[in-house]
Amino acid sequence: MSKAKWLIAALVPGFKRQPLNKIDADAPSLLKLLQRWRDEAGQAGHDQADRRRL
């Protein structure tokens, strides 16, 4: 993998799949992706209290 791209994987509450994305290697792209996953988890019925139980 080049330094120009990052491979991002996650376990997100409420997802039936495990997201895997290749994004540009910069913080704004990572933040945008994480916020999107957070919003999708919220739509699936998981709120921030679920994330705090880790």
Secondary structure, DSSP 8 states (H G I E B T S, - for coil): --TTEEEEE---TT-SS--EEEEESSHHHHHHHHHHHHHHHHHTT--HHHHHT-
